[in-house]
Amino acid sequence: MKAKSSTIRFITSFSPYLRPYWGLLALVVVLTLAEILAGLTSPLVAGRIIDLLAQPDGLGRLLTTERLQAVLITGLFILQAVTGYTQTIASSRLGEGFVRDLRVRVFGHLIDKPLPCFDTLRPGDASSRISKDIAEVQEFFTDGLHGILLSLVNTLGAAGAMLFISPQLSMLSLVLVPASTFLVLAFRRRVRSESRGMLQVVGCMSNRVQESVSQIRVIKAFGQEERETADFLKVAEESRQCGVRLARTLAAFSVMNRVAVWVVLIVLLFFSFYLVGRGSITQGELVTFMLFAYRLSAPLSSLSYTITSIQRSIAAGERVLEILEGESEEDRFRGRLVIEDIRGHIELRNVNFGYNGHHVLENLSLTVEAGQFAALVGPSGAGKSTVVSLILGFYDIQSGSLSMDDRSYADLNMKELRRHMAFVPQDPMLFSGTIRDNIAYGMPDATFGEIEAAAANANALHFIRALPHGFETEVGERGLQLSGGERQRIAIARAFLKDPRILILDEATSSLDAETEHQLKKALARLVQGRTSIVIAHRLSTIMDADVIHVFDQGRIVEQGDHATLLARNGLYAHFTSLQLRKAQPCHGAAGIGQAPAELADRIKRFPPPDRFREVQ
């Protein structure tokens, strides 16, 4: 019952994607039936020709008065060839269109999923589902359905003709049907289970390759090529074992099925000669009967392949449906409030949040006024990036409240709200394409003049013009043909171009040299004007001019105020400042952190760090 429901669920879930191709599907069915009809008629004509040739003047009659028989059987062979060829072409067009539509739908649903889904869905596995698994689904609706129709009509037609020719032989041959049915029921569920396991391992292997290629610089830098190869060997070995288990199951199924078919055919052959000797049937009827018996046994002999293909398709379809049937952000935010005029007042009250049971934010309250330049600083893991993820609506808070312009996030359409936001991550990965495409990613209709102005504001124009193809330079996969600083400037130019109401930067200057950072600070000063800006910074030189600085520690805000106020408190912020000044002094002096006040040098001597932070030094 479970297998049946899985099959029905599979068909009802994916058959709607065939609607644009009903015409092609009907053509495929008609051509298949024509091919089957020609194939079922051929043995009847062949039997008559055999009986004719058995007579003394049979050949002469076949070439004269009975030549219609020769023409008919020749025409039937030609008809089979033509319909088979045309059916293959039509089926190919149907399958490729179906795959294209389904892949686009699955990809669109995938990227529209809430971000938490991607915390567990590995990139390689997602890629495998869109490529290999959907191709397996297509096999069902093209080769699978064609094979089922071919087998069903051939079996019924051949069985009917055999019963008409010789009821005695027919009753014996029908032993094939229950034997094959028993084998199908015995192996179907096992084949599906092992096929699904095989697809999962292939997804793991694809993910391993993708991860290794994306981290190739780290692998080579640490000399871990052999270790990565050994780890991949484990996954490949698991794939081999799954493949062997599946092959054993299919081999047993195939061998048992073929043995049953051939045993019955041999018994039929001996019994047929016995009936010919008694005169119960003619030689032509014997040939016709055996041809029909072969047509009956052929689909049953190939039953192992057909069942394997169907079960693999259903197993793959289940993995595809996990993406299609999961909640999307479009569904999640449908009907929620869309704010057209954003002021940018953000407030978190008593927010608690964590990942997989691990608390990151505890009873955190934070307010960012509309148009305010707010900075978030603190040690790694203190919760700064988590706050940004919540503000962007990537995750739902677990308790407390989060609001935008005094409206709860629970009531807002976050997809529309993000249109008023721009985000520059710490390690911006660009998309394959040109520099121009990447800058205009958030504003695809921007003019070249607007793109150029955004690049100039991000201090990226000089290096872009120095490239061989300027703005039309291809950045390569994930932008790895550019340096880290160049990628960051392009990402910042993207934010300039979007001109958002809310700007969020996560260590956006971490890959810039001191001179470029100093120039970019001027551009950022223009960018934050008149908009709500939230900046995560470890290099404190970038946030000295912030209206308010929120200092995080262990998921809470322990200090807040402007730069001068926090220095005077001699707390955690002052400790971070003194540490950065010490690191900068040997090479650059106080200027190394962006023209820090001269009195900071004296603070290092006058205010030692609190006890709980001394080990950081």
Secondary structure, DSSP 8 states (H G I E B T S, - for coil): -HHHHHHHHHHHHHGGGGGGGHHHHHHHHHHHHHHHHHHHHHHHHHHHHHHHHTSTTHHHHHHTTTHHHHHHHHHHHHHHHHHHHHHHHHHHHHHHHHHHHHHHHHHHHHHTS-GGGGGTS-HHHHHHIIIIIHHHHHHIIIIIHHHHHHHHHHHHHHHHHHHHH-HHHHHHHTTHHHHHHHHHHHHHHHHHHHHHHHHHHHHHHHHHHHHHHHTHHHHHHTT-HHHHHHHHHHHHHHHHHHHHHHHHHHHHHHHHHHHHHHHHHHHHHHHHHHHHHHTSS-HHHHHHHHHHHHHHHHHHHTHHHHHHHHHHHHHHHHHHHHHHSS--HHHHHTT-B--SS----EEEEEEEEEETTEEEEEEEEEEE-TT-EEEEE-STTSSHHHHHHHHTTSS--SEEEEEETTEEGGGB-HHHHGGGEEEE-SS----SSBHHHHHTTT-TT--HHHHHHHHHHTT-HHHHHHSTTGGG-B--GGGTTS-HHHHHHHHHHHHHHH--SEEEEESTTTT--HHHHHHHHHHHHHHTTTSEEEEE-SSGGGSTT-SEEEEEETTEEEEEE-HHHHHHHTSHHHHHHHHHHHHHHHHHGGGGGTS--TTHHHHHHHS---GGGGGG-
